[in-house]
Amino acid sequence: MKSEYRQKTIVSLALLSCVPAVAQDPDHPVKPNIVIIYCDDLGYGDIGVTGHPDIKTPHLDRMALEGMRFTNYYSASPASTASRYALLTGRYPPRAGFRWVLNPDSERGIHPDEITLAEALKEQGYATGMFGKWHLGSTKREYLPLQNGFDEWIGFPYSNDMLPPKHPDIALMSGNDTLALNPDQSLLTELYTKESVAFIHKNKSNPFFLYVPYPMPHVPLFPGKAFIGRSKRGLYGDAVEEIDWGVGEILTALREAGIEENTIVWFMSDNGPWVLKNEEGGSAGLFRDGKGSTWEGGVRVPCFVSWPGRLSGQVNEEVITAMDVFATSVRMGGGNIPSGRAIDGCDISSYLGYTDVAPKEETPFFYYGIEHQLMAVRKGKWKLHVKTYSQLGVDYFNGKLPLLFDLYEDPSEKYDLSEKYPEIVEELTLLISKKEEEVKQTGSFFDK
């Protein structure tokens, strides 16, 4: 049923609203391998190249310095489920039809009529593998990865803190089967890395999509035994340094397989960090607040791209989003953008060297926060908050709304300019109203 629906609804790339379709550039591969490494709760300031003085991340630093670093990359949500939905469907979280974080007993999950990135690439002959956290529904078999485009999956169905006694035993799954209940989580980063390396070698002769959503450094922290005590930053730093090791292993596997020049590797985080008063919390760097909030620290996260022979140390300051990664990956894989639904991502392959695609036009980014509320919008340098929420429970501006910031001059959101630029406030307020109405009118698949 789902395959039949997919064939009916995937149409020409010309339907993507952000970028017109043009001929494929013969200088670029039609179907490069695509790898997405996705951390959980890693903050903008938690990596050496983005400013952390005491967490050693040589592989990520090299990836950023030799590839491309996006300094204005946004996850589509400051929470786990919603951000993963947007990455894998190219759609803003409120289109999902479920809460922004799904619990183990949540009755809803990803709708059968959604088209995931894995499904779109599988249509183009890609092998698809996933090793890590899912968190898009688990109470029905139809919600799980194998029913949503992945050939292989090993991982948790939801967050690693959803544990007994508050929740049922957590299952480490392989496909639709359970490997173990309540496993030793200190083994997971290594397990997912080794499975990813094996997947690369097994599929090196064919195009593949590899998705590695590491469960760390989400609390509770479980770095591998070989990494405990290695970082001056405590357990949090140990967990990040193990992820850096994993990234190095994956990049090495691509090189040893002789396919690194035909493989694009993305590294991002699903949202900003827990901002706690002990060693378990991460750092949003110069950005305000963290996970759960739509202040910059909640959704502006690291984003590096490696593609040897094609990228060579560029820093890209354009605003891009997780939904753009979806649209770009589908396009680069030779696939078509799904029709019959709104797609919010744009093809940004021009930034990666594809000369046959125009640069992304300026597109407003909408900040969806707690329970999918539309909290803020960014257009160019301007960001307008109409609602705020702080992980720490802090009211930074004593209840004043709206708030307007110039993110070029004030990325930490310290100086409200709403009274100085009322015309900008009016323009951005109208954008929010129009977006709310559009999302309300289009609804979700659960509404149909």
BATORVEX-342543 format. One line per 2 residues: their letters; for each residue x, y, z of C-alpha. Coordinates in pm, whole numbers, plus 32768, in hexadecimal, padded with zeros to 4 digits. Example, Ala and Ser with C-alpha at 12.3 -4.5 7.8 and 13.67 -1.06 7.14 Angstrom:
AS) 84CE,7E3E,830C | 8557,7F96,82CA
END
This chain:
MK) 8000,8000,8000 | 810F,80F7,8065
SE) 81E9,80A1,7F39 | 80C2,80D2,7E50
YR) 8072,8221,7EF0 | 81DC,828B,7ED7
QK) 81ED,8244,7D62 | 80B5,8310,7D2B
TI) 8130,8439,7DF4 | 829F,845F,7D9D
VS) 82B7,8544,7C71 | 83AB,8623,7BB8
LA) 84A4,86F8,7C74 | 8408,881E,7BC0
LL) 82FA,881C,7CCC | 83F2,8882,7DD8
SC) 8393,89EA,7E19 | 84E3,8A6A,7E91
VP) 85BA,8A12,7D64 | 8566,89DA,7BF4
AV) 85CE,8890,7B59 | 86E5,8895,7A5A
AQ) 87BE,8797,79A9 | 88AD,86BD,7A6F
DP) 8A14,873E,7A6C | 8AE9,862E,79C8
DH) 8C0F,8689,7AA6 | 8B59,8604,7BD8
PV) 8AEF,84A2,7C2C | 8980,8459,7BFD
KP) 8971,8381,7D34 | 8A79,83CF,7E39
NI) 8A6E,8309,7F7A | 89CA,83D6,808E
VI) 8A22,83B9,8201 | 8973,8480,8313
IY) 8A0E,8473,846F | 8917,8505,8567
CD) 8968,854A,86D5 | 886F,856A,87F0
DL) 8879,86B0,88B8 | 89D2,871D,8841
GY) 89FA,8894,8867 | 8A97,898D,8778
GD) 8BB8,89C5,8867 | 8C09,8859,88B4
IG) 8D0B,881E,87A2 | 8E70,8896,8788
VT) 8E44,894E,863F | 8D13,8A08,86C4
GH) 8DC2,8A79,87FD | 8DD0,8975,8913
PD) 8F27,8984,89BB | 8F1E,8835,8A6D
IK) 8E6A,873C,898B | 8F55,86A4,888A
TP) 8EA7,8665,873D | 8FBD,8642,8639
HL) 8EEC,8581,853C | 8DCA,8677,8547
DR) 8EBA,879D,853F | 8F60,870E,8409
MA) 8E10,86C9,836A | 8DAC,8834,839F
LE) 8EF8,88CB,8337 | 8F27,87F3,81FF
GM) 8DBB,87E5,8194 | 8CA9,88E7,81CA
RF) 8C2E,897E,830F | 8AD0,8A14,8316
TN) 8AC7,8B1E,8426 | 8952,8B66,8405
YY) 88C5,8A06,8403 | 877C,89CC,84BA
SA) 86DB,8894,8536 | 8565,88B2,84FB
SP) 8511,8885,866A | 85B4,889D,87C1
AS) 8537,873F,8813 | 858A,85E0,87A0
TA) 845C,854B,86F1 | 83FA,8687,8639
SR) 855B,86CC,85BD | 8582,8568,8537
YA) 8432,857B,8488 | 849E,86B9,83D3
LL) 85EF,862B,836C | 855B,84ED,82DA
TG) 8429,858A,8230 | 8494,86EC,81D5
RY) 8363,8774,828C | 8332,885A,83B5
PP) 82D8,879B,84F5 | 816A,880D,8519
RA) 811B,8754,83D5 | 8164,860B,8488
GF) 801C,85F1,8544 | 80BD,8584,868B
RW) 815D,8626,87BD | 82BC,86A9,87A1
VL) 8349,8591,887F | 82B2,8435,886C
NP) 82AB,835B,89A3 | 82CC,81DF,899C
DS) 8151,81C0,89BC | 80F9,82CE,88BB
ER) 7FE8,8250,87D6 | 805E,831A,86AC
GI) 819C,8309,85E4 | 8210,835F,8487
HP) 80E6,8341,839E | 80EF,8230,8292
DE) 80B6,8334,8184 | 81ED,83FB,81DB
IT) 8312,83CE,80EC | 8459,83B3,81AA
LA) 85B0,83FE,811E | 85FB,8289,8132
EA) 84CA,8238,805E | 8515,8342,7F5C
LK) 867C,82C6,7F34 | 8618,8159,7F37
EQ) 853F,81A5,7E08 | 8684,8207,7D5A
GY) 8730,80BF,7DA9 | 87DE,8125,7EEA
AT) 8826,802C,7FFF | 87AD,80CC,8143
GM) 8832,808E,829F | 87F3,812E,83F1
FG) 88B3,80F3,8533 | 883C,81B7,8660
KW) 870F,8267,86F5 | 85C4,8272,8635
HL) 84C0,832A,870C | 83AF,834A,8605
GS) 82BC,8256,86A3 | 82D2,80F7,872F
TK) 817C,8077,879A | 8127,7FF9,863E
RE) 8204,7F36,854F | 81B1,802B,8437
YL) 8265,813F,84F7 | 83B9,8091,84FE
PL) 84DE,80CB,8410 | 84BB,7F91,8339
QN) 835A,7FFB,82E1 | 83D8,8157,8289
GF) 84E7,8115,818B | 860C,807E,8246
DE) 8699,7F2B,81E2 | 8752,7F06,832C
WI) 872E,7F9B,8487 | 87CB,7F60,85D8
GF) 8775,804F,86F0 | 8685,80D2,87F6
PY) 8523,812D,878A | 8526,8267,8864
SN) 8603,8330,8951 | 8701,8287,8A2F
DM) 8673,832C,8B6A | 851A,8290,8B41
LP) 856C,8177,8C31 | 84CF,80AB,8D4A
PK) 8432,80E0,8E3E | 8380,8208,8D9C
HP) 8374,815B,8C49 | 8376,7FEF,8BD5
DI) 84BC,7F38,8B8F | 856D,7FDA,8A6A
AL) 85B7,7EF2,8947 | 86EF,7EF1,8873
MS) 865A,7E8B,8727 | 86D8,7DF2,85E5
GN) 85D7,7E33,84D9 | 8489,7DD1,856F
DT) 8523,7CE5,866F | 85AA,7D1D,87CD
LA) 871B,7CD7,8808 | 8722,7D2E,897B
LN) 8663,7DE2,8A8C | 8708,7EF9,8B53
PD) 885F,7EBF,8AB8 | 89A2,7F57,8B36
QS) 8991,80AD,8A92 | 8B09,80E0,8AAA
LL) 8B24,7FEA,8988 | 8A39,80A1,889B
TE) 8B16,81A7,87F7 | 8C15,809B,87A1
LY) 8B06,7FAB,872B | 8A64,80A8,8643
TK) 8BB8,810F,85BC | 8C24,7FAB,8570
ES) 8AD7,7F5A,84CC | 8AFA,8094,83F7
VA) 8C58,802F,838A | 8BDD,7ED3,8330
FI) 8ABC,7F68,8269 | 8BAF,8042,81A6
HK) 8C8D,7F20,8143 | 8B65,7E44,80EC
NK) 8ACD,7F4A,8006 | 8C04,7FF3,7F78
SN) 8BB5,7F82,7E15 | 8A57,8018,7E14
PF) 89C5,8169,7E7D | 895C,8170,7FEA
FL) 88BB,8251,80EC | 8943,8227,824C
YV) 8896,82D5,8371 | 8951,82CC,84BF
PY) 8883,8378,85D1 | 8965,834C,8700
PM) 88A9,8351,884F | 89B9,841E,88F9
PH) 89F9,8517,8993 | 888D,850A,8A06
VP) 8873,84C3,8B7A | 88A3,83D1,8C20
LF) 8A09,83CF,8BA2 | 8AA8,8282,8B4F
PG) 8BFA,82AC,8AA6 | 8CAF,816C,8A4D
KA) 8D9E,80E4,8B52 | 8ECD,813C,8A7D
FI) 8E63,82AB,8A80 | 8E0B,82DD,8BEE
GR) 8EF1,83DE,8C88 | 8F90,844B,8B41
SK) 8EF4,85A5,8B38 | 8F23,86C7,8C28
RG) 8DB0,8708,8BEF | 8D45,85D6,8CB6
LY) 8C50,84CF,8C3A | 8BB7,85C1,8B43
GD) 8D05,8602,8A9D | 8D54,848D,8AA5
AV) 8C11,8442,89E9 | 8C59,854E,88E3
EE) 8DBD,84D4,88B3 | 8D3A,8374,8875
ID) 8C4F,83FD,876C | 8D7A,84AA,86CE
WG) 8E2B,8358,86CA | 8CF8,82C1,8620
VG) 8CF9,83D0,8516 | 8E68,8385,84D7
EI) 8E1F,8212,84AF | 8D0B,8258,83B2
LT) 8DE4,8346,82E8 | 8F02,824B,82EE
AL) 8E1B,8137,8275 | 8DB3,820C,814D
RE) 8F1E,824F,80F6 | 8F83,80E1,8119
AG) 8E5D,8078,8041 | 8ED7,8168,7F33
IE) 8D8E,8229,7F2C | 8DD0,8364,7FF7
EN) 8DD0,8442,7EC1 | 8C77,83C1,7E63
TI) 8BE7,83E9,7FC2 | 8B57,851D,8067
VW) 8B59,8511,81E4 | 8A7F,85F9,82B5
FM) 8AB6,862E,842A | 89AE,86E3,84FA
SD) 88F5,86E0,8646 | 877F,86B2,8675
NG) 8764,87E4,8759 | 8824,88B1,8855
PW) 88AD,8830,89A0 | 8823,8800,8AF8
VL) 889E,8935,8BAF | 88D0,88A7,8D0A
KN) 8999,8918,8E36 | 8A6E,87E0,8E43
EE) 8B52,871E,8D5B | 8A31,8675,8CA5
GG) 89D4,87AF,8BE6 | 8A5D,8824,8A9A
SA) 8AB4,8977,8A0C | 89FA,8A49,890D
GL) 8B2E,8B23,88E9 | 8AD6,8C92,88BD
FR) 8965,8C45,8889 | 8857,8C74,898F
DG) 87B0,8B52,8A49 | 879D,89ED,89C4
KG) 86C9,88BE,897C | 8553,88F5,8986
ST) 856C,8A68,8941 | 8556,8B29,87FC
WE) 8669,8C12,8866 | 8793,8BD9,8781
GG) 8831,8AE1,8873 | 870B,89F4,884A
VR) 8713,89C7,86D1 | 8855,8A57,8641
VP) 8949,8936,8649 | 8A8B,88BF,85A4
CF) 8A7C,8852,8439 | 8BAA,87D1,8379
VS) 8BBA,872D,8223 | 8CD6,8655,81A1
WP) 8D04,8608,8030 | 8E74,85D6,7FD7
GR) 8ED6,865B,7E84 | 8DA4,873D,7E73
LS) 8DA6,880A,7FB4 | 8EE1,88A4,803E
GQ) 8EBE,8976,8174 | 8D9A,8A5B,8127
VN) 8CD0,8B13,8231 | 8B68,8B4A,81C2
EE) 8A9E,8C55,8278 | 8950,8C1E,81C7
VI) 8822,8BB6,8293 | 87DD,8A47,8255
TA) 8700,894D,8308 | 86D1,87DA,8343
MD) 85B9,87E3,823F | 86B5,8860,813F
VF) 878E,872F,8185 | 8663,8657,8127
AT) 861C,870E,7FE0 | 878C,871D,7F82
SV) 87C8,85AD,7FC9 | 869B,8541,7EFC
RM) 870C,861A,7DD9 | 8877,85A5,7DE9
GG) 8802,843D,7DF0 | 874A,846E,7CA8
GN) 85F6,845F,7D50 | 84BF,8534,7D44
IP) 841F,860F,7E49 | 82D9,8580,7ED5
SG) 8198,8626,7E63 | 8047,8629,7F0C
RA) 80DA,86D3,803E | 8197,880E,809C
ID) 8311,87EB,808E | 83C4,88F9,8153
GC) 852A,88A7,80F0 | 85EF,893A,7FCF
DI) 86FC,88A3,7EF4 | 8848,8938,7F64
SS) 8928,885B,7E8F | 89B2,8995,7DEA
YL) 8A73,89D1,7F2D | 8B0D,8879,7F06
GY) 8B8E,88B9,7DA8 | 8A63,8868,7CCB
TD) 8A6D,8978,7BC3 | 891B,891D,7B2F
VA) 8853,899B,7C5B | 881C,8B05,7CBC
PK) 887F,8B6F,7E1C | 876B,8B5B,7F1C
EE) 868F,8C8E,7F1C | 8658,8D40,8064
TP) 8553,8C6F,8115 | 84C9,8CC0,826F
FF) 8515,8BC0,837B | 83FD,8B7E,8472
YY) 8452,8B14,85D5 | 835B,8A12,8654
GI) 8379,89D0,87C8 | 82C8,8919,88DC
EH) 8198,8859,885F | 81D8,88DC,86FD
QL) 8187,8A45,8755 | 820E,8B43,865D
MA) 82ED,8C16,873E | 83CB,8CE3,8658
VR) 843C,8D26,84F4 | 8586,8D83,8452
KG) 85A5,8E3B,8309 | 8701,8EA4,82A4
KW) 87A7,8F3C,83D3 | 8663,8F7E,848E
KL) 85C4,8E97,858E | 8473,8EE0,8630
HV) 83F4,8E28,8766 | 827E,8E30,87A4
KT) 8292,8D24,88B3 | 83B7,8CAF,8984
YS) 840D,8B80,8A55 | 8546,8B37,8B1F
QL) 85C9,89E3,8B84 | 8646,8A8B,8CC0
GV) 84FE,8B3B,8D08 | 859F,8C8F,8CD4
DY) 84D7,8DB8,8C55 | 85F4,8E79,8BB9
FN) 852B,8FB1,8B62 | 842D,8FBE,8C7F
GK) 8304,8F54,8BAD | 833B,904E,8A95
LP) 82C0,8FDC,893F | 82F8,8FEF,8820
LL) 8473,8FF0,881C | 8544,9048,86EC
FD) 86B5,8FF7,86C0 | 87BD,9037,85B7
LY) 886B,8EE4,85B0 | 898F,8F66,84E3
ED) 89F4,9060,85ED | 8956,8FB5,8719
PS) 8958,8E37,86F5 | 8931,8E14,886E
EK) 87DD,8EC6,8862 | 8831,8FC7,896D
YD) 87AD,910B,88D7 | 863D,912C,8880
LS) 8605,9216,8756 | 848A,91F2,8736
EK) 8442,935C,8795 | 854E,93E1,86AD
YP) 84D4,9321,857C | 8356,9301,8592
EI) 833C,92D0,8419 | 8414,9195,8431
VE) 833E,9117,854F | 8206,914B,847E
EL) 829C,9099,834F | 830F,8F6A,8414
TL) 81CD,8F56,84E0 | 810F,8F3D,8398
LI) 81F4,8E23,8325 | 81A5,8D61,8463
SK) 802F,8D94,8437 | 803C,8D1C,82CE
KE) 8108,8BEB,832D | 801D,8B8D,8445
EE) 7EF6,8BA3,8359 | 7FA5,8ADA,8248
VK) 8002,89C1,8338 | 7EA2,89C2,83C6
QT) 7E0A,89A7,826B | 7EEF,8891,81F0
GS) 7EDD,87CC,8333 | 7F81,8675,835E
FF) 7F3C,8520,82C9 | 7E86,84C9,840B
DK) 7D86,85D5,83B6 | 7D2F,8539,8265
END
